[in-house]
Amino acid sequence: MNTNRHAWVLGATGQIGRTAVTALLADGWRVTAVSLRGGRDATWPDDVRTVALDRDADGALAAALGDDCDVLVDMVGFHGVHARQLTALTGRIGAAVVVSSGAVYTDGEGRGFDTAGRPGGDPRYPVPIPEVWTTVEPGDSTYATRKVLLERELLSAGKELPVTVLRAGAVHGPGCRTPRELYFVKRILDGRRRRVLAYGGKSVFHPAHTSNVAELIRLAALRPGSRILNAADPGTPTVAEIGELIDAVLGVETETLLLPGPPGEDHVGDTPWTIRHPVVYDMTAAERELGYRPVTTYADALPESVQWLSSRLSGRGWTDAFPKLFQQYGPALFDYATEDALLERHHAR
């Protein structure tokens, strides 16, 4: 193995970061794992160097970086300031791989994730969405606009700093702070055998397992270039199919009430995947430019995720186990009383 190649991984103890470190190690890289607290994963070998770093502290990133960084992998770049941190390192790093988001895309009418909650704001994307498709305008107002600003400032470095930007789908896998699968797992663990899904259970929000994103990071590190690539799984299960897969993992059967239209004001039938029109990312560019082949499928990766979610919930409430998920979706995600009232009205008809 060639251990002369050195990768610096920012956000190394996060969901994608842990998996990316492991993938780079397996490919023969020396890895410096960088995070806010300088932690390490129990599976990493002792020769993984860890660094505690607050990247938002003035000059901290430049001061901590050594002189032999072949690739800097950034899992926690969120806005233009972070892009400028990296472009200022041109000449000190060979290349960069930066995780962005598929949330940056808009449809032909300018609708996107930022407008999805408004009347008439549901985006209708092409299926699948290619990387050349339109995005929101760069700015500081939303997560998506900040990500586009990050992307454009990074790519402005051109050949002087090759940067691969990965627009990730709905990321899943152990370690997720906002695990969508909890919507089904918690209901089953709570003994519920009925559920409600809006849009006939046909919503599709293209998933991206951490190991597939890590494989793209590994390949991009080996093939430096300035490019934008989608990052997603090989399949696009509907929300109803995801529920059935989780039922199978936990060995239960669940009755599902399929609402033909959108969730009501009470949010019953709304899930973290629920969207009127499908969101599917085109992966042909990654296959062509990097030789990408997925490491796993959604179904094959699911048992490990379900086991991890179940262990996280053991002995504590979901809001304590996943505070960021609660912050994002609120208590309506598991409002069983309102859900039961709708189910009873349906069965009384």
Secondary structure, DSSP 8 states (H G I E B T S, - for coil): -----EEEEETTTSHHHHHHHHHHHHTT-EEEEEESS----TTS-TTSEEEE--TTSTTHHHHH--S-EEEEEES---SHHHHHHHHTTBTTEEEEEEEEEGGGBB-TTS-BTTTTTSTT------SSB-TTS-B----SSSHHHHHHHHHHHHHTTGGGS-EEEEEE-EEESTT-SS-TTHHHHHHHHTT--EEEESGGG---B-EEEHHHHHHHHHHHHHS---EEEEE--S----HHHHHHHHHHHHT---EEEE-SS---TT-TT--TT--SS-B-B--HHHHHHH----S--HHHHHHHHHHHHHHHHTTS-HHHH-HHHHHHH-GGGG-HHHHHHHHHHHHH-
